[in-house]
Amino acid sequence: MAVAALAACAGGSASGGTDDSTTAAAGTTSSAAFTPVTLDNCGTEVTVDAPPERVVAIKSTSIEMLLALGLEDRLVGTAFADGPVPDEYAAAYDAVPVLSDKVPGQEALLELQPDFVYAGWESNFSDDGAGERSALQGLGIGTYVSPAACKEDGYMPDPLTFDGLFDEIREIASVFGVEDRAEDLIADQQAELDAVQPPAEQTTALWYSSGTDSPYVGAGIGAPQMMMDAAGLTNIFADVHDTWTSAGWEQVVAADPDVIVLVDATWNTADSKIAMLEGNPATSQLTAVKEHRYLTVPFPAAEAGVRNADAVVSLSEQLADLEG
């Protein structure tokens, strides 16, 4: 691969690329009006001198963030979607090429000549994935990881909060010069959260993501805890200082949660989890299982992103339906 040629093609808005003073795509700010941005993103310095024009988004959280900010005109490819996008974004999403169902390789990524790559996980940037961040930066390609997914000391949210999530919306909007859109989106989501009515009585909950022998569950400092707090649910694993954790079924049985939140993924559906819970002699005796007290969250809404506020509203409504 002619790396020098690729670098020249990919150059643009990120530090190390070429200076581009042309007008940005319709609906976004122009380079002339843009204020350059320098960010400390998961320990990597990211400098953006002009709004990115050719963006690849990896993971549903990053894809949907850009769609929610009306930046579909900047997307040249998406990858590693965790499930269908919300109906309101479907037309915009379908108009963008899907680069890969998983993390794209660096060669496939570079063929799109991106000037910016926005990933949901740090692990999306690796030698056997989209490429190391430093290598992409050397080619004039800016990179950004959802801060909610940062793992390094001093960068991992502890705990994740909606205020922190709103900061990400503002930060990524600043990269594209659409700060006003961020404030409108945040105001709408805050209004949704403010309208949620918590249950009248304490309601304990298990956030069950995956696993059969050892359930993988929402712990005390990540997106599941943030959403359960906002919905007025008491997480039975809130005392575990992690985002998610592997637990023992005996711990679940001992806690006997009032409700079970099921993460519904295409490869691990809520229905399959219910069948497992109801077929296991131990878990079949849980109050929530015997009384079919299940709440569901689609997988793309289970990680930190623009769908979390809607997920809180949905959890609250599902709980109200259970209560009759």
C-alpha positions, 0 to 999 in steps of 0.5 A: 500500500502506498502509505504516502499517497494514502496520507495525502488523500486522507489529509484534511481536518486533523492535526498533521493533515493539509490546510483546507479552507473550503466551505464545509458540507451543507448544514455545518459550519465553514472552515473559516468560521470554525474554532480549532479544537484540541482535546485530551481524549483518553490520554491522546491529544487530538487537534482538529483545525477544520471540521472533518469532512470524511468520517468513519464511525465504529460502533453504534454509540458513535454512529448514532451520536453523529446521526443525532447531531445531524452529521450524516453528510460527513459520514463516508462509512460505518462499521460494527453496528450493534443493532438497528438504529432508531427509526428516526435515524434509519433513512440517514443511516441507510444512505451511508455505506457499511464498511464492515459488520465488525471492526474494519481492518486498516486497509479497508478503512484507508480505502475510504480516505477518511480524515477522522475516525470516531470509535465507541471503544478504545480496542477498535484502534489496534494493529489488527483493527482499524489501526493504532491511533498514533499511526492514523494520526501520522497519516493525517487522520484524526481519531476520537474514542467515546470518553465513557469507554476510556479505561486509563486511570484518570480517564475512566468515568467514576461513575458515569453520569448523564452530565458526563455523557452530555459533555461528550455530546458537546465535545464531539459537536465542537469537533464539527462546529455544531455546538448549537445542535448539541445544546438542543439535543441535551435540552431535549434529553434532560427534559425527558429525564426530568419527566421520569417518575420513579417507582413509589417503592424501592425496586431492586433490579438485576441488569443482565447482559449476557452469560449463562454459567456466570451472568455478566451484569451491570455493576456500580459505575457504568452506563447500566448504573447510570440508567437504573439510577435515573429510572429509580431502580436499585441495582443489586450489584451497585457495590461492585466498583466496575462498569460491568462484572461477572457475577454468580447466580447464587448472588442473584438468588440471594438478592432476589431482585424485584425486576430483571433488566434484559439486554436484547441483542440480535446474537443473545436475545431477551427471549433466550435469556428468559428461556434460560432463567425459567428453565434453570432450577435455581433462577426459576424460583426468583420472584422476578422470574416467577412473576415475569417481571422483565424489562428490556433494553436494546443492546445499542442503548445499553452502552453510553450514548445518545439512546440512554435517556430514551432507555430510561424513559422506556424502563420507567414505562415498562415498570409502570406497566408491570405495576398495572 
